Amino acid sequence: MYRKKSIGVTIPAYNESKLIEKTLGSVPLYVDKIYAVDDGSKDDTAEKIKNFDDPRVVLIQQKNGGVGAAVTAGYKRALEDHIDIVAVMAGDNQMDPQYLPDLLDPIIDGKAEYTKGNRLLNSKYRRGMSAWRSLGNYTLTFLNKVASGYWNLDDPQNGYTAISSRALKKLNLNEVYKGYAFENDMLVKLNVHDVSVKNVPIPARYADEKSKIRYSRFIVKTSLYFIKALIWRSWNKYVVKLNPIGVIYLMGSFLTVTGFFALFALKVFYILLGISLFGVAAFSEMLREKLLDMKFSKEGEVIPLNE
């Protein structure tokens, strides 16, 4: 128990034989249940969970379905056990347990129903995060703001979270995205139900774990997901509820996202052709001056102004 609330922690694990025992052993004693979900690991992760000497540990085994599928499996079991608040800690020991109270307190104090870690607050909190990973997080943060409607949130890919059972019961966990966009989809679906969400500053902790995400593929795939998510959320939150602001919001958000991608594509196009933005601006100015030096007759013929 923590401040008179029962606490559960769901730990998604896929081929985490090296770090799963260290992760399980780091969970604070005030946590009542530890739902360790083996997501179809090919190594001995499940065996190490099963043999771990802690009565709080509950092993959940399933076919490989993705991190979202593993987390929701833990959520479902926690709801069956009537746990008040459920946190998520990755099986690679990336989540520092000393910050768990920072996620739990806002929920207990009634300031939020869902809390998320934020590693993008400053350079100190991002220590250990590669430049490529940082760029990906900032890009996905912007797209997530548009798609989810939570403009106050940063670092949506952060999986260190906590949620009240009350908020969980509002969701259809079978419909939540099963892959790595799980965190984003949670926010999209929580927004439809007007669930309050709070960012909690928590520094990144990278050590022996190795990320299984292929960011080049992940960013493209997740970006396409955001477009679908934006349409889904706008439809279900505004159109279905007959809120006229939904049409305006949907159009504005769609134009924002497409404009962002168009600008990005244009920049890539310039880089590939070796054309600088200065060169394009200079050409535009030359064309403008040329047009100013001409006038048209009634028949549409061009007449130079110096004649």
C-alpha positions as CSV (number, residue, x, y, z in Angstrom):
1,M,0.0,0.0,0.0
2,Y,1.1,3.6,-0.7
3,R,-0.8,6.4,1.1
4,K,-3.7,4.0,1.7
5,K,-3.9,3.0,-2.0
6,S,-3.1,-0.4,-3.5
7,I,-0.4,-0.2,-6.1
8,G,0.3,-2.5,-9.0
9,V,3.2,-2.5,-11.4
10,T,3.0,-4.1,-14.9
11,I,6.3,-5.0,-16.4
12,P,6.3,-5.9,-20.1
13,A,9.2,-8.1,-21.0
14,Y,10.4,-9.5,-24.3
15,N,13.8,-11.3,-24.3
16,E,14.9,-9.6,-21.1
17,S,16.7,-12.5,-19.5
18,K,19.7,-10.3,-18.7
19,L,17.8,-7.5,-16.8
20,I,14.5,-8.9,-15.7
21,E,15.6,-10.1,-12.3
22,K,17.3,-6.7,-11.6
23,T,14.1,-5.0,-12.6
24,L,11.9,-7.2,-10.4
25,G,14.2,-6.7,-7.5
26,S,14.1,-2.9,-7.8
27,V,10.3,-2.6,-7.3
28,P,9.6,-0.9,-4.0
29,L,8.1,-2.8,-1.1
30,Y,5.0,-0.6,-1.0
31,V,3.9,-2.1,-4.3
32,D,1.2,-4.8,-3.7
33,K,1.4,-6.7,-7.0
34,I,4.0,-7.0,-9.8
35,Y,2.5,-8.2,-13.1
36,A,5.4,-9.4,-15.1
37,V,4.2,-10.1,-18.6
38,D,6.4,-12.3,-20.8
39,D,5.5,-11.3,-24.3
40,G,6.5,-14.5,-26.1
41,S,10.2,-14.3,-25.3
42,K,12.5,-16.7,-27.0
43,D,15.0,-16.8,-24.2
44,D,14.5,-17.8,-20.5
45,T,12.8,-14.6,-19.4
46,A,9.6,-16.5,-18.3
47,E,11.6,-19.0,-16.3
48,K,13.5,-16.3,-14.4
49,I,10.2,-14.5,-13.6
50,K,8.6,-17.8,-12.4
51,N,11.6,-18.6,-10.2
52,F,12.0,-15.1,-8.8
53,D,11.6,-15.2,-5.0
54,D,8.9,-12.6,-4.4
55,P,5.2,-13.5,-3.6
56,R,4.1,-10.3,-5.2
57,V,5.2,-11.4,-8.7
58,V,2.5,-12.6,-11.0
59,L,3.7,-14.2,-14.2
60,I,1.5,-13.6,-17.3
61,Q,2.6,-15.4,-20.4
62,Q,1.3,-14.7,-23.9
63,K,2.2,-14.9,-27.6
64,N,4.3,-12.1,-28.8
65,G,1.9,-9.2,-29.4
66,G,3.9,-6.1,-28.8
67,V,4.6,-3.8,-25.8
68,G,1.0,-2.5,-25.9
69,A,-0.4,-6.0,-25.7
70,A,1.9,-6.8,-22.8
71,V,1.0,-3.7,-20.8
72,T,-2.8,-4.1,-21.3
73,A,-2.5,-7.7,-20.2
74,G,-1.1,-6.4,-16.9
75,Y,-3.8,-3.7,-16.7
76,K,-6.6,-6.3,-17.1
77,R,-5.2,-8.5,-14.3
78,A,-4.8,-5.4,-12.1
79,L,-8.5,-4.5,-12.6
80,E,-9.5,-8.1,-11.7
81,D,-7.5,-7.7,-8.5
82,H,-9.1,-4.3,-7.8
83,I,-5.8,-2.5,-7.7
84,D,-6.3,1.3,-7.2
85,I,-3.3,2.6,-9.3
86,V,-1.2,0.7,-11.9
87,A,2.2,1.8,-13.0
88,V,4.3,0.6,-15.9
89,M,8.0,-0.2,-15.6
90,A,9.9,-1.7,-18.5
91,G,11.6,-5.0,-18.1
92,D,15.0,-3.6,-19.1
93,N,15.4,-1.7,-15.8
94,Q,15.2,1.6,-17.6
95,M,12.6,3.1,-15.1
96,D,14.2,4.3,-11.9
97,P,11.9,3.2,-9.0
98,Q,12.9,6.1,-6.8
99,Y,10.7,8.3,-9.0
100,L,7.6,6.1,-8.8
101,P,6.0,8.2,-6.0
102,D,6.3,11.2,-8.3
103,L,3.9,9.4,-10.6
104,L,1.6,8.2,-7.9
105,D,1.2,11.3,-5.8
106,P,-0.7,13.5,-8.4
107,I,-3.2,10.7,-8.9
108,I,-3.8,10.2,-5.1
109,D,-4.0,14.0,-4.6
110,G,-6.7,14.2,-7.4
111,K,-4.5,16.3,-9.7
112,A,-4.6,13.8,-12.5
113,E,-5.8,10.3,-13.4
114,Y,-2.9,9.4,-15.7
115,T,0.7,10.5,-15.2
116,K,3.7,10.2,-17.6
117,G,7.4,10.7,-17.2
118,N,9.1,13.5,-19.1
119,R,12.7,13.2,-20.1
120,L,12.8,16.2,-22.5
121,L,12.6,18.9,-19.8
122,N,16.3,19.8,-20.1
123,S,19.7,18.4,-21.3
124,K,20.4,17.0,-17.9
125,Y,17.3,14.8,-18.0
126,R,18.1,13.7,-21.5
127,R,21.6,12.5,-20.6
128,G,22.4,9.3,-22.3
129,M,19.8,9.8,-25.0
130,S,21.3,9.8,-28.5
131,A,20.8,12.8,-30.8
132,W,18.8,10.6,-33.2
133,R,16.6,9.4,-30.4
134,S,16.1,13.0,-29.2
135,L,15.2,14.2,-32.6
136,G,12.7,11.4,-33.0
137,N,11.1,12.2,-29.6
138,Y,10.8,15.9,-30.3
139,T,9.2,15.1,-33.7
140,L,6.7,12.6,-32.2
141,T,6.0,15.0,-29.4
142,F,4.7,17.6,-31.8
143,L,2.6,15.1,-33.8
144,N,1.3,13.6,-30.6
145,K,0.1,17.0,-29.3
146,V,-2.0,17.5,-32.5
147,A,-3.4,14.0,-32.5
148,S,-4.1,13.5,-28.8
149,G,-5.2,17.1,-28.0
150,Y,-2.9,17.1,-24.9
151,W,-0.9,20.2,-25.8
152,N,0.7,20.4,-22.4
153,L,2.4,17.1,-22.7
154,D,5.9,16.3,-23.8
155,D,7.8,13.1,-24.3
156,P,4.8,11.0,-25.2
157,Q,7.0,7.9,-26.0
158,N,8.0,7.7,-22.3
159,G,6.6,4.4,-21.0
160,Y,7.1,5.2,-17.3
161,T,3.4,5.9,-16.4
162,A,0.8,5.4,-13.7
163,I,-3.0,5.3,-14.1
164,S,-6.0,5.1,-11.8
165,S,-8.3,2.1,-12.0
166,R,-11.1,4.6,-12.5
167,A,-9.5,5.9,-15.8
168,L,-8.7,2.4,-16.9
169,K,-12.3,1.3,-16.6
170,K,-13.3,4.0,-19.1
171,L,-11.2,2.3,-21.9
172,N,-11.8,-0.7,-24.0
173,L,-8.4,-2.2,-23.5
174,N,-8.9,-4.7,-26.4
175,E,-8.9,-1.7,-28.8
176,V,-5.8,-0.1,-27.6
177,Y,-2.8,-0.1,-30.0
178,K,-0.7,-3.2,-29.4
179,G,2.7,-2.0,-30.9
180,Y,5.2,0.7,-29.9
181,A,2.6,3.5,-30.5
182,F,0.8,2.2,-27.5
183,E,1.7,5.2,-25.3
184,N,0.3,7.6,-28.0
185,D,-2.9,5.6,-28.5
186,M,-3.5,5.6,-24.7
187,L,-3.4,9.4,-24.8
188,V,-5.7,9.7,-27.8
189,K,-8.3,7.4,-26.2
190,L,-8.0,9.0,-22.8
191,N,-8.7,12.4,-24.3
192,V,-12.0,11.2,-25.8
193,H,-13.0,10.5,-22.2
194,D,-11.6,13.8,-20.9
195,V,-9.2,12.1,-18.5
196,S,-6.7,14.5,-16.9
197,V,-3.1,13.8,-17.7
198,K,0.0,15.2,-16.1
199,N,3.7,15.3,-17.1
200,V,6.2,14.4,-14.4
201,P,9.8,15.3,-14.9
202,I,11.9,12.1,-14.7
203,P,15.4,11.8,-16.0
204,A,16.3,9.1,-18.6
205,R,18.3,6.1,-17.3
206,Y,20.2,4.2,-19.9
207,A,22.7,1.5,-19.0
208,D,22.9,-2.1,-20.2
209,E,19.6,-2.2,-22.0
210,K,19.4,-2.2,-25.8
211,S,16.5,-0.6,-27.5
212,K,14.5,-2.9,-29.7
213,I,13.0,0.1,-31.6
214,R,14.2,0.7,-35.2
215,Y,13.7,4.5,-35.2
216,S,13.8,5.1,-38.9
217,R,10.9,2.7,-39.5
218,F,9.2,3.5,-36.2
219,I,9.0,7.3,-36.8
220,V,7.4,6.8,-40.3
221,K,5.0,4.2,-39.2
222,T,4.0,6.1,-36.1
223,S,3.6,9.4,-38.0
224,L,1.0,7.7,-40.3
225,Y,-0.7,6.4,-37.2
226,F,-1.1,10.0,-35.9
227,I,-3.1,11.0,-38.9
228,K,-5.5,8.1,-38.3
229,A,-5.6,8.8,-34.6
230,L,-6.4,12.5,-35.2
231,I,-9.4,11.6,-37.4
232,W,-10.6,9.0,-34.9
233,R,-10.4,11.2,-31.9
234,S,-12.0,14.2,-33.6
235,W,-14.8,12.0,-34.9
236,N,-15.5,10.3,-31.6
237,K,-15.1,13.3,-29.3
238,Y,-16.7,16.0,-31.4
239,V,-18.7,14.7,-34.4
240,V,-20.4,11.8,-32.5
241,K,-21.2,14.1,-29.6
242,L,-22.6,16.7,-32.1
243,N,-20.0,19.4,-31.1
244,P,-19.7,21.9,-34.0
245,I,-16.2,22.8,-32.9
246,G,-15.1,19.4,-33.9
247,V,-15.3,20.2,-37.7
248,I,-13.2,23.3,-37.3
249,Y,-10.7,21.5,-35.0
250,L,-10.5,18.5,-37.4
251,M,-9.8,20.8,-40.4
252,G,-7.3,22.9,-38.6
253,S,-5.4,20.0,-37.2
254,F,-5.4,18.2,-40.5
255,L,-4.0,21.3,-42.2
256,T,-1.4,21.6,-39.5
257,V,-0.2,18.1,-39.9
258,T,-0.2,18.1,-43.7
259,G,1.6,21.5,-43.7
260,F,4.3,20.1,-41.4
261,F,4.9,17.1,-43.6
262,A,4.8,19.3,-46.8
263,L,7.5,21.6,-45.3
264,F,9.6,18.6,-44.3
265,A,9.3,17.0,-47.7
266,L,10.2,20.4,-49.4
267,K,13.3,20.7,-47.3
268,V,14.4,17.2,-48.1
269,F,13.7,17.9,-51.8
270,Y,15.9,21.0,-51.7
271,I,18.7,19.1,-49.9
272,L,18.6,16.2,-52.5
273,L,18.8,18.7,-55.4
274,G,21.4,20.8,-53.8
275,I,19.2,23.8,-53.8
276,S,19.5,26.2,-50.9
277,L,16.5,28.1,-49.5
278,F,18.5,31.3,-50.3
279,G,18.7,30.2,-53.9
280,V,14.9,29.7,-54.1
281,A,14.3,33.1,-52.5
282,A,16.6,34.8,-55.0
283,F,14.9,33.1,-57.9
284,S,11.5,34.2,-56.6
285,E,12.7,37.8,-56.2
286,M,14.1,37.8,-59.8
287,L,10.8,36.5,-61.2
288,R,8.9,39.1,-59.2
289,E,11.0,42.0,-60.6
290,K,10.6,40.6,-64.2
291,L,6.9,40.6,-63.9
292,L,6.9,44.2,-62.5
293,D,8.8,45.2,-65.7
294,M,6.0,44.1,-67.9
295,K,2.4,45.1,-68.6
296,F,-0.3,43.5,-70.7
297,S,-2.3,45.0,-73.6
298,K,-6.1,44.5,-73.8
299,E,-5.4,41.6,-76.2
300,G,-3.2,39.9,-73.6
301,E,0.1,40.7,-75.4
302,V,3.1,41.5,-73.2
303,I,4.4,45.1,-73.7
304,P,7.8,45.9,-72.1
305,L,7.5,49.0,-69.9
306,N,10.6,50.6,-71.4
307,E,8.9,51.1,-74.8
